[in-house]
Amino acid sequence: MILLVADFARLVRAGYVLAREGVLSLVSPTAAPPPARPLLRIARLIARPDAGTRAARLSAALGRLGPSYIKLGQFLATRPDVVGASVARDLEVLQDRMPPFGQEVAEKTVADTLDRPLSEAFSYFGPAVAAASIAEVHQAHVRDPEGTRLVAVKVLRPDITQRFTSDMASFRRVAAFAEKMFPEARRLRLEAVVDTLARSVTMEMDLRLEAAAYAELKENTQADVETYVPSVDWDRSGREVLTTEWIDGIKLSDRAALEAAGHDTKALARIVMQSFLRQAMRDGFFHADMHPGNLFVDAQGRLVVVDCGIMGRLGLAERRFLAEILYGFITRNWRRTAQVHFDAGYVPMHHSVEDFSLAIRAIGEPIHSRSAEQISMAKLLSLLLEVTALFDMKTRPELLLLQKTMVVVEGVARSLDPQLNMWTTAAPVVEDWIARNLGPVGRLQEAGAGLGEVGHFVSDVPGLLTRAGRVVTQLDEATRDGLKLSPSTLEGIGQAEARRAFWGNAALWVIAVALLLLALK
């Protein structure tokens, strides 16, 4: 009962904030269930007159509601199937800028996490230079035998774990209630949406996992001369503290500063796009939050990627799917592009490949008749997922995250070079991946991996036979004097038979009474 009251109070507060910031005014009363229509009319009365655009309203409302709602908004930007494509686009620009939580608190958190005085870990620990919903970042100095080096120290917000845990529990209960009451909520699997968000946030709040993501991304891109990932200082990192090398660079959003420093913005646009595609296709591990605030250009002209709290991962099947889709659209091979969906198991086999090929052609042909600046791979993936829904293709979370990231990356690249030809830029990366993985060399490697699996199976055969022998022995012992059932099984069978007998007898009595009434007539 107490939990229900607390959830109700949170919902009332959230509803008031959404109404006050004008978010609920965007919902048409005719599109809402009849019981909610009076509430929407009231919401319009209390909305601020200067609420601004829809994106501004969403940003202001979620910012007032706090970190959990900001993360919920950012997560829903990856789920256009839940909130709609237009709302998802507005949520993509949501920034989680928050006020710092205090120098003394940050210093105590660092000392407690590293289990040593702050002065032993850092010769200087400055004030916060950036603050977000999960953590804030400080600049610090580390004195080594080689000299003094600058580092960035990310510190988790105090009590953030408890707050997120409480809010996620409320979200789960609300989602469960919605699924019980509304068929559309069941179709959208709102409980699964909240569970996915909870797992993502839980990983993001353990900075050791972010440190590991930094290390994996750096290892994957070590040979990429145009990309750089900061190194992790593992000795000064823990669950609530992450220390990386400090990056002196220009934010990719500051085009004037980039041009003043002599950087080629067109080359940077190409680097951004190709770097993302290499991460996604070559490595299967990509930075899923590549907005301009997380991208810098250093003095060498390299693209520097920071903040690895949100990462995406694609298996080999998904990477093959992505490569063949992009290559199919580049070469206008619609039949092959359609077949890829069926080979991957994304579209049920009872559908026709030819019909699906026709639907894909309807998407692809208009693209090739447009100029370079009008072609959008992000829009292509969005239309593709929309069409596949007509052919019973189930939602693929990893592809939705890929689509959302591609939208952001494409926007960043276009801001640097509005005339960027996405297909020409993507072609070298796609063709290189196809040559390595789907060409003769890739087929030989795949065959070698298959032989390795066969070898593992052969080596496991003796163990499998031993376990099979034990199962046969146990089955023989259990059935030697007849098949024996456990007491709980017997009790369950008895209860089922009793229910069946009850309803059978009841039916007979009904028939008897009916016959008696007919006889009396």
Solvent accessible surface area in square Angstrom, and as a share of the most:
residue,aa,sasa,rsa
1,M,175,0.78
2,I,147,0.75
3,L,105,0.52
4,L,115,0.57
5,V,84,0.48
6,A,34,0.26
7,D,9,0.05
8,F,136,0.57
9,A,59,0.46
10,R,84,0.31
11,L,92,0.46
12,V,83,0.48
13,R,122,0.45
14,A,9,0.07
15,G,27,0.26
16,Y,115,0.44
17,V,4,0.02
18,L,42,0.21
19,A,4,0.03
20,R,84,0.31
21,E,7,0.03
22,G,0,0.00
23,V,18,0.10
24,L,45,0.22
25,S,22,0.14
26,L,74,0.37
27,V,62,0.36
28,S,51,0.33
29,P,25,0.16
30,T,114,0.66
31,A,84,0.65
32,A,12,0.09
33,P,67,0.42
34,P,90,0.56
35,P,111,0.70
36,A,31,0.24
37,R,78,0.28
38,P,71,0.45
39,L,119,0.59
40,L,15,0.07
41,R,132,0.48
42,I,96,0.49
43,A,4,0.03
44,R,107,0.39
45,L,151,0.75
46,I,64,0.32
47,A,23,0.18
48,R,63,0.23
49,P,140,0.88
50,D,103,0.53
51,A,9,0.07
52,G,48,0.46
53,T,95,0.55
54,R,84,0.31
55,A,27,0.21
56,A,47,0.36
57,R,49,0.18
58,L,19,0.09
59,S,45,0.29
60,A,38,0.29
61,A,0,0.00
62,L,16,0.08
63,G,34,0.32
64,R,117,0.43
65,L,5,0.02
66,G,5,0.05
67,P,4,0.03
68,S,1,0.01
69,Y,32,0.12
70,I,2,0.01
71,K,12,0.05
72,L,36,0.18
73,G,2,0.02
74,Q,38,0.17
75,F,28,0.12
76,L,32,0.16
77,A,3,0.02
78,T,11,0.07
79,R,30,0.11
80,P,31,0.20
81,D,56,0.29
82,V,31,0.18
83,V,41,0.23
84,G,30,0.29
85,A,51,0.40
86,S,44,0.28
87,V,39,0.23
88,A,3,0.03
89,R,134,0.49
90,D,28,0.15
91,L,8,0.04
92,E,41,0.19
93,V,95,0.55
94,L,10,0.05
95,Q,63,0.28
96,D,25,0.13
97,R,192,0.70
98,M,40,0.18
99,P,96,0.60
100,P,84,0.53
101,F,36,0.15
102,G,31,0.30
103,Q,62,0.28
104,E,147,0.66
105,V,60,0.35
106,A,0,0.00
107,E,55,0.25
108,K,133,0.56
109,T,19,0.11
110,V,0,0.00
111,A,26,0.20
112,D,92,0.48
113,T,39,0.23
114,L,22,0.11
115,D,128,0.67
116,R,61,0.22
117,P,75,0.47
118,L,36,0.18
119,S,89,0.58
120,E,115,0.52
121,A,3,0.03
122,F,5,0.02
123,S,51,0.33
124,Y,97,0.37
125,F,21,0.09
126,G,3,0.02
127,P,91,0.57
128,A,28,0.22
129,V,88,0.51
130,A,57,0.44
131,A,17,0.13
132,A,33,0.25
133,S,0,0.00
134,I,8,0.04
135,A,4,0.03
136,E,1,0.01
137,V,40,0.23
138,H,1,0.00
139,Q,46,0.21
140,A,0,0.00
141,H,52,0.23
142,V,0,0.00
143,R,168,0.61
144,D,39,0.20
145,P,139,0.87
146,E,157,0.70
147,G,33,0.32
148,T,79,0.46
149,R,93,0.34
150,L,67,0.34
151,V,0,0.00
152,A,19,0.15
153,V,0,0.00
154,K,34,0.14
155,V,0,0.00
156,L,7,0.04
157,R,29,0.11
158,P,62,0.39
159,D,106,0.55
160,I,8,0.04
161,T,67,0.39
162,Q,119,0.53
163,R,113,0.41
164,F,2,0.01
165,T,87,0.51
166,S,43,0.28
167,D,17,0.09
168,M,8,0.04
169,A,32,0.24
170,S,6,0.04
171,F,25,0.10
172,R,98,0.36
173,R,76,0.28
174,V,53,0.31
175,A,6,0.04
176,A,28,0.21
177,F,121,0.50
178,A,16,0.12
179,E,29,0.13
180,K,159,0.67
181,M,108,0.48
182,F,95,0.40
183,P,91,0.57
184,E,92,0.41
185,A,8,0.06
186,R,116,0.42
187,R,157,0.57
188,L,24,0.12
189,R,158,0.58
190,L,43,0.21
191,E,73,0.33
192,A,34,0.26
193,V,7,0.04
194,V,11,0.07
195,D,49,0.26
196,T,43,0.25
197,L,3,0.02
198,A,10,0.08
199,R,145,0.53
200,S,42,0.27
201,V,3,0.02
202,T,86,0.50
203,M,114,0.51
204,E,17,0.07
205,M,17,0.08
206,D,18,0.09
207,L,1,0.00
208,R,107,0.39
209,L,77,0.38
210,E,5,0.02
211,A,0,0.00
212,A,48,0.37
213,A,11,0.09
214,Y,10,0.04
215,A,39,0.30
216,E,59,0.26
217,L,0,0.00
218,K,42,0.18
219,E,133,0.60
220,N,43,0.22
221,T,7,0.04
222,Q,130,0.58
223,A,92,0.72
224,D,27,0.14
225,V,126,0.73
226,E,53,0.24
227,T,11,0.06
228,Y,48,0.18
229,V,3,0.01
230,P,2,0.01
231,S,43,0.28
232,V,23,0.13
233,D,18,0.09
234,W,139,0.49
235,D,96,0.50
236,R,29,0.11
237,S,22,0.14
238,G,11,0.11
239,R,128,0.47
240,E,68,0.30
241,V,0,0.00
242,L,4,0.02
243,T,0,0.00
244,T,11,0.07
245,E,52,0.24
246,W,62,0.22
247,I,32,0.16
248,D,107,0.55
249,G,33,0.32
250,I,42,0.21
251,K,94,0.40
252,L,4,0.02
253,S,75,0.48
254,D,64,0.33
255,R,89,0.32
256,A,75,0.58
257,A,32,0.25
258,L,0,0.00
259,E,92,0.41
260,A,93,0.72
261,A,59,0.45
262,G,67,0.64
263,H,35,0.15
264,D,86,0.44
265,T,12,0.07
266,K,126,0.53
267,A,32,0.25
268,L,5,0.02
269,A,0,0.00
270,R,79,0.29
271,I,13,0.07
272,V,0,0.00
273,M,0,0.00
274,Q,11,0.05
275,S,5,0.03
276,F,0,0.00
277,L,0,0.00
278,R,70,0.25
279,Q,1,0.00
280,A,0,0.00
281,M,0,0.00
282,R,87,0.32
283,D,34,0.18
284,G,2,0.02
285,F,11,0.05
286,F,1,0.00
287,H,0,0.00
288,A,0,0.00
289,D,32,0.17
290,M,0,0.00
291,H,39,0.18
292,P,44,0.28
293,G,27,0.26
294,N,9,0.05
295,L,0,0.00
296,F,36,0.15
297,V,1,0.01
298,D,14,0.07
299,A,94,0.73
300,Q,131,0.58
301,G,21,0.21
302,R,70,0.26
303,L,0,0.00
304,V,1,0.00
305,V,0,0.00
306,V,29,0.17
307,D,48,0.25
308,C,2,0.01
309,G,17,0.17
310,I,42,0.21
311,M,38,0.17
312,G,3,0.03
313,R,142,0.52
314,L,5,0.03
315,G,37,0.35
316,L,89,0.44
317,A,63,0.49
318,E,23,0.10
319,R,45,0.16
320,R,68,0.25
321,F,10,0.04
322,L,2,0.01
323,A,0,0.00
324,E,17,0.07
325,I,1,0.00
326,L,0,0.00
327,Y,79,0.30
328,G,2,0.02
329,F,0,0.00
330,I,40,0.20
331,T,66,0.38
332,R,120,0.44
333,N,70,0.36
334,W,7,0.02
335,R,113,0.41
336,R,92,0.33
337,T,0,0.00
338,A,0,0.00
339,Q,48,0.21
340,V,8,0.04
341,H,0,0.00
342,F,8,0.03
343,D,95,0.49
344,A,37,0.29
345,G,59,0.57
346,Y,14,0.05
347,V,2,0.01
348,P,43,0.27
349,M,145,0.65
350,H,142,0.63
351,H,44,0.20
352,S,42,0.27
353,V,24,0.14
354,E,102,0.46
355,D,79,0.41
356,F,0,0.00
357,S,13,0.09
358,L,123,0.61
359,A,23,0.18
360,I,0,0.00
361,R,110,0.40
362,A,71,0.55
363,I,16,0.08
364,G,0,0.00
365,E,50,0.22
366,P,57,0.36
367,I,10,0.05
368,H,62,0.28
369,S,96,0.62
370,R,118,0.43
371,S,49,0.31
372,A,28,0.22
373,E,76,0.34
374,Q,110,0.49
375,I,13,0.07
376,S,28,0.18
377,M,0,0.00
378,A,6,0.05
379,K,106,0.45
380,L,1,0.00
381,L,14,0.07
382,S,32,0.20
383,L,56,0.28
384,L,3,0.02
385,L,40,0.20
386,E,113,0.51
387,V,24,0.14
388,T,2,0.01
389,A,65,0.51
390,L,140,0.70
391,F,30,0.12
392,D,79,0.41
393,M,18,0.08
394,K,168,0.71
395,T,69,0.40
396,R,75,0.27
397,P,80,0.50
398,E,41,0.18
399,L,9,0.04
400,L,12,0.06
401,L,40,0.20
402,L,2,0.01
403,Q,16,0.07
404,K,24,0.10
405,T,1,0.00
406,M,0,0.00
407,V,41,0.24
408,V,27,0.16
409,V,0,0.00
410,E,12,0.05
411,G,42,0.40
412,V,6,0.03
413,A,0,0.00
414,R,43,0.16
415,S,66,0.43
416,L,2,0.01
417,D,11,0.06
418,P,72,0.45
419,Q,109,0.49
420,L,13,0.07
421,N,52,0.27
422,M,0,0.00
423,W,21,0.07
424,T,90,0.53
425,T,11,0.06
426,A,0,0.00
427,A,18,0.14
428,P,70,0.44
429,V,11,0.06
430,V,0,0.00
431,E,83,0.37
432,D,70,0.36
433,W,9,0.03
434,I,31,0.15
435,A,60,0.47
436,R,150,0.55
437,N,40,0.21
438,L,26,0.13
439,G,14,0.14
440,P,109,0.69
441,V,91,0.52
442,G,4,0.04
443,R,121,0.44
444,L,133,0.66
445,Q,117,0.52
446,E,80,0.36
447,A,57,0.44
448,G,40,0.38
449,A,64,0.50
450,G,34,0.32
451,L,131,0.65
452,G,34,0.32
453,E,116,0.52
454,V,87,0.50
455,G,39,0.38
456,H,121,0.54
457,F,123,0.51
458,V,91,0.52
459,S,77,0.50
460,D,77,0.40
461,V,48,0.28
462,P,83,0.52
463,G,30,0.29
464,L,75,0.37
465,L,121,0.60
466,T,71,0.41
467,R,129,0.47
468,A,52,0.40
469,G,36,0.34
470,R,146,0.53
471,V,92,0.53
472,V,101,0.58
473,T,73,0.43
474,Q,116,0.52
475,L,111,0.55
476,D,74,0.38
477,E,102,0.46
478,A,50,0.39
479,T,56,0.32
480,R,161,0.59
481,D,118,0.61
482,G,39,0.37
483,L,134,0.67
484,K,145,0.61
485,L,80,0.40
486,S,54,0.35
487,P,111,0.70
488,S,83,0.54
489,T,59,0.34
490,L,98,0.49
491,E,107,0.48
492,G,36,0.35
493,I,81,0.41
494,G,39,0.37
495,Q,92,0.41
496,A,33,0.26
497,E,89,0.40
498,A,63,0.49
499,R,141,0.52
500,R,147,0.54
501,A,54,0.42
502,F,125,0.52
503,W,172,0.60
504,G,34,0.33
505,N,81,0.42
506,A,33,0.26
507,A,51,0.40
508,L,117,0.58
509,W,178,0.63
510,V,102,0.59
511,I,96,0.49
512,A,49,0.38
513,V,77,0.44
514,A,47,0.36
515,L,109,0.54
516,L,106,0.53
517,L,101,0.50
518,L,118,0.59
519,A,83,0.64
520,L,135,0.67
521,K,201,0.85
